[in-house]
Amino acid sequence: MSRFKARLVRRPYVAPGDWAHGLHPVLARVYAMRGAASLEQARPKLAHLHPPETMGGLDAATALLADAIAADAHIVVVGDFDCDGATACAVGVRGLRLLGARRVSYAVPNRIVHGYGLTPAMVDEIAPMAPDLVVTVDHGIACHAGVSAAKARGWKVLVTDHHLPGEALPPADAIVDPNVRGDGFASKALAGVGVIFYVLLALRRHLRDRGAFPDGEPDLSRLLDLVTVGTVADLVPLDANNRALVAAGLRRMRAGQACAGLRALAEVAQRDLARLSASDIGYAIAPRINAAGRLEDMSLGIECLLSDELPQAREIAHLLNEINGERRAVQQQMVDEAERALSRVTLPDGDLPPTICLFDAEWHPGVVGLVASKIKERLHRPVVAFAPAAPGSSMLRGSARSIPGFHIRDALAMVASRRPSLIERFGGHAMAAGLSLPAAHFEAFAAELHDAAVGALTPDLLQAEVLSDGELAPGELGRACAEAIRDGGPWGQAFPEPHFDGEFQVLSTRVVGQRHLRMELGLGALRLNAIEFGGASEPPGARVRIAYRLEPDDYRGGDAFQLVVVHREPA
């Protein structure tokens, strides 16, 4: 199904500055067109990280943790059921143990049983563990009731999060969240795993000042592989600070220094760690971790990341791989049903409304986010997909995905302010959010979200664009350029992977995997291999204009490369 056509737009050309000798000229152009004026700006290093002391709440947090370690208190790290939450949990547990904590456990909610985050139900679940200190990772800033329930039991609570706070903060003993109003930390784009890593950096300094490391301080860079995976998986903007973290983690993994769990996950995903890229993490490793939280229990994913024994990690990774296969089947069925349901939201003139809300009583709450993302990509509109919170439940869990220019979390806040009783709870970011509401409120919510979006979603915002870095000359279309681009990242949100465009003759086509289109394209004397995933339903004409990624073709090896088509139109 395709209800809109993207517009191919070239980025404004920016002449490269005085780059280091040996940098591929295409990469220099790409960096300059992303605002980097030097190699240092394009490839920031760990030495360029914003210092931890500029983040609010760290003094209280590190004092709380240091006292707990000194008292041999029981610290329970409470994770979340997505990849960012799982990696943050593993970083918290591993990091606290490295820094001397002897009694560290973890817990993670089941989305169907406990709901999102530190809820009162989750507090009841971990009560038998008798924690002295609860540390939330990748959640907590909106968990007022859960934090209150934990405090009522006499536990200390440290909230570490990166989500946007509401008007009031939860009654925790300490809160670390760079998005709390007035926080002076220069980067607001840290993922949850990045926030807990910063907490550990500050804690190490605090303990160092206490003289806790007479034999040398622990090396927290050992955690950067997990920080990288969680940061990439959560689709946070890869600003300079995040790029420094992700690049350092990728270097460690490529050098064979990944933890056993990530090594095992790369194996089952058939990815070569020596050539791992951020896209490999996003499309192959992260989904296998996420699958545990979507259909099963995220504890399985966290156990994989905490394992230090490769045989055990491989066993868990194979289970995660099987669950991910099941997740893909469930997702495809739900997406197919969502596409059929769109006929019920089409306006009388045949157009689509500015926002799409979908619900099916048979959908799985762990997969609605993926459905919302797929439909959003196809329609270029904010989409909210709902499923029952549990089989037969009268409560719905919704997952929202938005488009550039429309802040979905702020839109939910607007709906909540207009109709305070409509939404039970919500939270999230500009591009993604989650919410809960009674099933009886679905239609009213859809109408309110539509009203909130009508003025904000202008025709320009609803016109999808594919941004291109321009044409590549025939001499630039080769393996060397493809490898330079692959290794020139990390690429991701706010620092996008390069796309190029050009007109080509279509020499031959064939369908592969039932849905994908393999093409041989001609450009003068060149014969180029190209693939368009999902493109088999629309055969091309004799000439095409495409936007594409240039990638090494490791399957064929040698000097092979290919064009991965992301946009196609008649020439």
Phi, psi and omega in degrees: 000135176218115182255358179213159175244128179287155179255129180275122184231133177272137174295148174300135180289135175234124181292134179296150176278205181274088185273163180297146178298137178097348177288132181301134184299327177295319179294321177299317178297316181298314179301314182298323181285354173254013172091006180273127181261355181206164177297327179297322178287324182287324183233070182296149181249170181302331179296342181265005180298145172297135185292143182301326185295349178274356180268134182290151174085353186287329179298313179293321182294314182290325176297318179299313182291317180297319178295321179295319178295316181297327182271004184055039180286158178272115180258126177245117177272122180257115184270195179229165188264030168237179187295320176299314180295323180290314179293323177297320178297314180296320177297317179298313181294310181297316183295317179295323176294320177299326184271010170109357178288129183262336183241085180236125176235176176220160174214153179217135182290152167266125189299329181279322185278314190253341188081188187277131168077201181277083177271166173304324178296324178289324176299317176298323182296319185267357181305319178298341178284346178051059179288150169266326180223128175255130177244115176274143175232134179064018174191177176120331185293339178249009187263060184299311184295319181292317178297318178298319179295321178293318179296325179295335177274000178090010180274149167280149180225126172247121177262122169240126188204170175227001180284161181288134180279162172276198181294326180241153179261152179292157185279051180279162177288330176207147180227128173237112180203112183297347180263006171294138183303132178089354178293134186270004181295133190288336180249120177265007189261004180303139169283173178302321180293328176291324180295313181293329176296318177296321177300318180293321176300315179293322179295319178300317179296318179300314181291326177299317179295335177276358181076031187279350186236067181296336182257015181108144185274154181295151180267100181283351176295344176297343182267357188291337176297317179290322177300319180297312183297315180294322181293314179294317184296327185276000175058032175285156179301133177273073173289181184301321181295313179292325178295324178297317179295312184293318180298319180294320178293320177297320178299318180296315182294320179295333179274007178084018184254022176286153176293163186302320182297317180289327175298316181293321179293323176296323179297310183291335177274358179058047176245137180274114182299329182295339180238025186296139176238170177298324179293327175299321177295312184293325186260344187235313185275309182302317180300329180287328173288314181300326184302325181299317181284338182280317185246338184234234182234125182297347175305326179297316178295319181293320178300322177299316183287337179269348183292137175254358181250121185299318178301317178295317180297321179296321179298315179292320181299323178294322176296316179297324178296319178295318179297322179295324175297319176295319179300318180298320180294316179297318180299315182297320178297316181292321178296317177301317179293323179296321179295321177293325181290340182297337178298338181274352181246005177288137180285164182304329180276006178089352179277174178256148175293165184293333177233150182239125174241127184233145178211139173218131183295343181262359182286157180265130183295338180282350186244355184297330178296321178291322177296313179301320181294316181296315181291323176299319180296324184280328185254347183052054175216152173299136183230136173237121179249136184240150171217159174301140180300330175207159180307125180080001183288149175272358177259143179251144170252129181241150176231128185248140173230138187239181180242160179305135178097352180231107185280103189290326179293321177293325178295319177295322177296323178295316178299317181295326180286326179286319182231081189302333184266002187285313183256133178285313178201156179203165176183168177148207185236191177294322188256346182211144180205164175230155181203162175230142176202157176296145180303327181294345182263001187302308184297319179295321178297314180302320180293318180293319179295321176302313181296324179292335186265338189305312182282331186277327183270089180284162177305325179296319179293327181277359175265111180292142178233140170252116183271131181245148174268016176097190182273152168258136176291155180308324180288346179268348181276088183199175183297321183299317179293319180299318180290322178299320179291315179303316184273356183272359181284205012285141176258149179175203181303133178071356172216067196290149175300140184296137169241141177238166179221163178178168177258137184222154171274136178270112183271324179197158177219155171204149180271134176234142179059026176072328188243347189253153185244118174263132182230149165252123185247148179247138174221096187062235180275352183282144171241120190239136174274135179221152175222139176239109181289129182076012186263004186292338186284346182232089180300144181277165173274199184287331178226146181224152166252126184231155162252141189208160167262142176261118186229146170297142177260086184290339179294318179273335175072191180062228180266013187290143174214169180211160174261124176260109189283127177248349179202138179219139175211159179298142179284000000 
